[in-house]
Amino acid sequence: MKLKYLLIFLILSFSSKYFIALKLNYEISDNANKMFELGNYQRAKELYRDKYKKDLTDVKTKYRFGVCLANTYDLEDAIKTLESISND
């Protein structure tokens, strides 16, 4: 009987950690850097696009925007964006 309760406890504790991790990975944020680090390149691309339009001289933003473009399969624009960094 104790083994049954122990097994249920272990399953619940591991599954709750799994679902918490899923929530963190798919969390939607207005922080472009956070979205980039979590691998949510679609959301990060939107945020970096807005940041880049406000400050065209920020190389880090432009680079990360280019990486997001590449990771969302917008390869033509990604190449243009990343090549323009090396030309600056």
Buried (B, 14 or more C-beta within 10 A) or exposed (E): EEEEEEEEEEEEEEEEEEEEEEEEEEEEEEEBBBBBEBEBBEBBBBBBBEBBEEEEEBEEBBBBBBBBBBBBEBEEBBEEBBEEEEEE
